[in-house]
Amino acid sequence: MAKEVKRQDGNAVEWTVVPDALEVTIVSPEQTLYAGTVESITVPGERGRFEVLKGHAPIISSLTAGTIICTGEDPFELAISGGFIEVAHNRVSLCVEESV
């Protein structure tokens, strides 16, 4: 069951619904490459590969050339030449350049 969490940004307070599963969206400048729910996602970070699981701490990181691996009911792999990842409240957003 999704839950609401309270986020404070200066004087503003915002309630955010946190999904129970890890929601991943991967986009390129041209199109959405993947959108779905996964158990985990492994990405090639600037300082080495890292895995994101449900409940991961918020993070923003740049990505290097390598392979993105999503595990779960619908496994997915994507070769990239670089990009960025943002993780917050069980939502993972990636903007990447596909490898050719």
N, C-alpha and C positions, 0 to 999 in steps of 0.2 A: 504494500500500500504506500502510495506517495505521501510524503510529509512536507509540511511547510516549515521553513526556517526563516529566522529574522536576520537580515543583513543591515548593518549600519554604515552609512556613507556620509561622514560629516554629521549634519543635523538630520538628514533624511533617514527614515526607516522603511525598508522594503521587505515584503514577504515574498519568498520564492518557493514554488512547488518543486521538490526534489524527487525525481523519478526513482523507482525501486531498482531499476536496471541501468546499465551504462548505455546511454544514448550517444551514438557516434554519427557525425556528419563530416564527410570529406568532400571538399570542393576544389576545383581548379579554376583558373580564370575563365574557362570556357563553359564548365558545366558542373553539376553535382555528380560526383563519382560513386558515392556510397552514402546511404542514410539508413540506419537500422540500430537494433539493440544487440549488444555483444556481451560476452562474459569478460573479455579482456582485449586490450589492444596494445601491441608492441610496436614501438617506433624508433627510428634511428636519430637520436638526439645529438646535438653538437658535442656533448661529452660522453657519448656512448649510448647504446640501446637502453630503453627503459620500458617498463610495462605499466599500464594503467588499469586498475581494477576498480570495482564499485567502492565508493567511499574515499577515493584518492584525494589528497590535499589539492587545493587550487594551485595551478601552475601555468605559466606561459613559457614556451621554449621554442627555439629554432630547430629545424630538422635538416639533416644532411642527406646525401644520396644513400639509398638503401631500400629496404622493403618494409611496408606497413603490414602487420599481420593482425587480423581480427579473428577471435575465436568465439565459438558459440554455436547456436543452431544453424546459422548461415555463414560458415567460415569464408573469409575474404582476404586476398593478398593483393598488394599494389606496389609496384616499383616506382620510386620517386627520385627526382634529382635534388629536391630540397623543399622547404616550406616552413610552416609554423603550426604549433598546436596550442590550444587553450583547454584547460580542464577546470571545471567548476560545477559543484552540485550534481555529480553523476552525468554531466553533459560534456562531451568531448567534441571540439570543433577543430578541424584541420583545413588549412589552405595550402595546397601543394602544387608543385610542377611535376607532371608525369614524366617518367623516363621514356625515351623513345627506343 
